[in-house]
Amino acid sequence: MACTAFGAWGPATPSGKLIQNRALDFGGGPFGNYSVVSVYRGEDLERAFMTLTFPGFVGVITGISQNGVGISEKFGDDHPGAYDGEPDVFVLRDLLQLSKNRVEAEAHMTSVKRTWAMYVGVGDFETQIMDITMYQQASAIAYTDVTMPSVTSQPYLDSVVYVDKHSQPSNYDPSQSDALYTPLSDFYGQITLDTARTVIQYHGTGDVHIAQYDFGSNQVQVAIGKINEKGEYRPVGGTDEDVWKAYNRPFVRFSLDDLWNGK
């Protein structure tokens, strides 16, 4: 469960609007071939929301809501936790379904009885900014583009908040061939849905699935990995072990308005 999250806005994007990434790394099983897009809408909901999820899974690990928030999630390293409380995936669903902005989402995370640690990226339509919360049993602290480097030991980028696929702090090494900071800084000012694909491909993150949200154009694009019967992300007998990982597969782009309206 490596996973990667980043958000870019203001001077980091051409439009100034928020681009948010969620890349799920979970290896070959048990979810390798089962990612599906689900949309929840109806008069009984606070707001419509979509998730990239799995059949029969009622919690949330990836998603965005109508005029609300987008969610990115990463495993919280080795912080202590317990089962006595609200499961992480239900907390994330509540953020999508109930929060109108990231301030409300972050307040909700501080109010619940927390269980296991995770990093939670929350961006919103209202402010076009993303924070990353270090969510754990003891506390839930939201970090910004300015303060997140104190957690990751990665370089600061104005209006870009990010946590890479490695255990934290991951410590920036300019000689590292797949450092997340490298493409983020290279594409600084031009981070879009198109270049965000290149960012995560360079970093080699998102084997099971990827969702990227454009809060300015009201779009989401997703990519889904594929495994063979041996749980490998390649054809049986193939030599490229990464060819079927989501970051190397085609992306499909959706209009969020179409999803909310059932088109």
C-alpha positions, 0 to 999 in steps of 0.5 A, a space after each residue: 500500500 504505497 500510494 501517492 497524493 498531490 495537489 497543485 493550484 495557483 501558480 503551479 497550474 495554467 488555470 490557477 485551479 486545483 489539480 488533484 491526484 490519487 494513485 493506489 498501489 496495492 500489488 497484484 491482489 486481491 483487487 487487481 482486476 476489480 476497480 469500477 466507477 460508481 456514482 451515488 446520487 439521489 434526493 436522499 443524499 447531501 450531494 452526489 459523489 463518485 468513487 473509484 471502488 470495488 464491487 460490494 465495497 460500500 466504503 471509500 478510498 478514492 472519490 470526488 463529490 459534487 461542489 464538495 471535496 476530492 479525496 486522496 489516500 495513502 497508508 499511514 506508515 507504522 503509526 499505532 492504531 486499533 479497531 475500536 472506532 470508525 473504519 477509515 473507509 467509512 470516514 472517507 465516505 463521510 467526507 465525500 457525502 457530508 463535507 462541503 469544503 476541506 475545512 469541514 472535512 478536516 474538522 470531521 476527521 478531528 471529531 471521529 473516533 479514529 482507528 488506523 493511520 493514513 494520509 488523507 488529501 482533501 481538495 475542494 471546489 470552494 477554495 481550489 486548494 488541497 491539504 494533506 492530513 496526517 490521520 492517526 489514532 492520536 490526532 488528525 493534523 492538516 498540513 499545507 504546501 508550506 508545512 508538509 515538507 516537515 513531514 516528508 523531508 521533501 522540497 517545498 513547492 509553492 502551491 503544491 502539496 504532495 506525499 510520495 509512494 515511499 514511507 515517510 519521511 522519504 528524504 529528497 535525493 536529487 539522484 533518485 531516478 523516480 523522485 516525485 519532486 522532479 516531475 512536479 518541479 519540471 511541470 510547475 506552472 503547467 500541471 494539468 490532467 495531461 501532465 499529471 499523467 506523466 508525473 505519476 508515470 515518472 514516479 511509478 505509482 498507481 498499480 491498481 488504479 488512479 484518479 485525477 480531478 480537475 476542479 476548474 474544468 469539472 472533470 475526472 480521469 481514471 486509469 485501471 490496472 490489470 493482472 494476469 492469473 498469476 497476479 502479475 501486471 503483465 501478460 503471462 510470459 511477458 518481460 515488462 513487469 509494469 506494462 499493465 499497471 494503471 499508470 501505464 494504461 489508457 486514461 478515461 476522462 469523464 465530465 463530472 456534470 454528466 456523472 451527476 446528471 446520469 448521462 
